[in-house]
Amino acid sequence: MLVGTDDIWIDKLSDDIENTFPTVPITFYHLDSNTVDQWQWLYHMVETSDLIMINVSKATILEMNMIFLHMNPKMWFYVDKKEVDKNIRILLNIASANIFTNSEELHAMLRNYVDA
């Protein structure tokens, strides 16, 4: 599941994940700007998805609240240090969240996640 209403980020991230695991069939789910208030769907997807990637600077308050209520290791946070408030970054670090800032970090984290 991809969280954050940035179509360019969603396309790039899904391409990065598919390139990391070219032989694994992957299905991506995400809300768009017209459906961000669909909290029931979001709740269900947070509960059932194997891996959740959150674009912290593009996620809505509802999405971030839902994510923080269900915080667990399957949630990974994309943090653009230019756009994400320092206090949010500190909170994510305190929660020992999985944080990545670019494709290379994501690729390495995915490889470690699969090998674990």
C-alpha positions as CSV (number, residue, x, y, z in Angstrom):
1,M,0.0,0.0,0.0
2,L,1.3,3.5,-0.9
3,V,0.1,6.4,1.2
4,G,0.4,10.0,0.0
5,T,-1.4,11.7,-2.8
6,D,1.6,12.4,-5.1
7,D,1.2,10.5,-8.4
8,I,4.8,11.1,-9.4
9,W,6.1,9.6,-6.2
10,I,3.7,6.7,-6.4
11,D,4.8,5.9,-10.0
12,K,8.5,6.2,-9.1
13,L,8.2,4.1,-5.9
14,S,6.2,1.4,-7.6
15,D,8.8,1.3,-10.4
16,D,11.7,1.1,-7.8
17,I,10.0,-1.8,-6.0
18,E,9.3,-3.7,-9.1
19,N,12.9,-3.2,-10.3
20,T,14.2,-4.5,-7.0
21,F,12.1,-7.7,-7.3
22,P,11.5,-8.2,-11.0
23,T,10.3,-11.8,-10.6
24,V,7.8,-11.1,-7.8
25,P,4.3,-10.1,-8.8
26,I,3.3,-7.0,-6.8
27,T,0.0,-5.2,-6.5
28,F,0.0,-1.6,-5.3
29,Y,-3.0,0.1,-3.7
30,H,-3.3,3.8,-2.9
31,L,-5.9,6.5,-2.5
32,D,-6.0,9.5,-4.8
33,S,-6.9,13.1,-4.1
34,N,-10.6,12.4,-4.8
35,T,-10.8,9.5,-2.2
36,V,-8.6,10.6,0.6
37,D,-11.6,10.8,3.0
38,Q,-12.3,7.0,2.6
39,W,-11.2,6.1,6.1
40,Q,-12.9,2.7,6.0
41,W,-10.8,1.6,3.0
42,L,-7.7,3.1,4.5
43,Y,-8.3,1.3,7.8
44,H,-8.8,-2.0,6.1
45,M,-5.7,-1.6,3.9
46,V,-3.5,-0.7,6.9
47,E,-4.7,-3.8,8.6
48,T,-4.2,-6.2,5.7
49,S,-1.3,-4.9,3.6
50,D,2.0,-6.7,3.8
51,L,4.0,-3.5,3.4
52,I,3.0,0.1,3.6
53,M,5.0,3.0,2.2
54,I,4.1,6.5,3.5
55,N,5.2,9.7,1.8
56,V,5.2,11.8,5.0
57,S,5.1,15.2,3.3
58,K,2.2,14.2,1.0
59,A,0.0,12.2,3.4
60,T,-3.1,13.7,4.7
61,I,-3.7,14.2,8.5
62,L,-6.3,11.4,8.3
63,E,-3.7,9.1,6.7
64,M,-1.0,10.0,9.2
65,N,-3.4,9.5,12.2
66,M,-4.4,6.1,10.9
67,I,-0.8,5.1,10.3
68,F,0.3,6.2,13.8
69,L,-2.6,4.3,15.4
70,H,-1.4,1.1,13.8
71,M,2.4,1.7,13.9
72,N,4.3,-1.4,13.2
73,P,7.4,-2.7,11.3
74,K,5.6,-3.2,8.0
75,M,5.3,0.6,7.7
76,W,8.0,2.5,5.9
77,F,8.3,6.2,5.8
78,Y,9.6,8.3,2.9
79,V,11.0,11.5,4.4
80,D,12.1,14.4,2.2
81,K,14.1,16.4,4.7
82,K,13.4,19.6,2.8
83,E,9.6,19.1,3.2
84,V,9.1,17.2,6.5
85,D,9.1,19.1,9.8
86,K,12.0,18.3,12.1
87,N,9.6,17.4,14.9
88,I,7.9,14.7,12.7
89,R,11.3,13.3,11.8
90,I,12.2,13.2,15.6
91,L,8.9,11.4,16.4
92,L,9.6,8.8,13.6
93,N,13.1,8.2,15.0
94,I,11.8,7.9,18.6
95,A,9.3,5.3,17.3
96,S,12.1,3.4,15.6
97,A,10.3,3.8,12.3
98,N,11.7,2.5,9.0
99,I,12.8,5.7,7.2
100,F,14.2,6.1,3.7
101,T,15.1,9.3,1.9
102,N,15.9,8.0,-1.6
103,S,15.8,5.0,-4.0
104,E,19.1,3.6,-3.0
105,E,18.2,3.5,0.7
106,L,14.8,1.9,-0.2
107,H,16.5,-0.8,-2.4
108,A,19.0,-1.7,0.4
109,M,16.1,-1.8,3.0
110,L,14.0,-4.0,0.8
111,R,16.8,-6.4,0.2
112,N,17.4,-6.6,4.0
113,Y,13.7,-7.0,4.7
114,V,13.4,-9.9,2.3
115,D,16.6,-11.6,3.5
116,A,15.6,-11.4,7.2
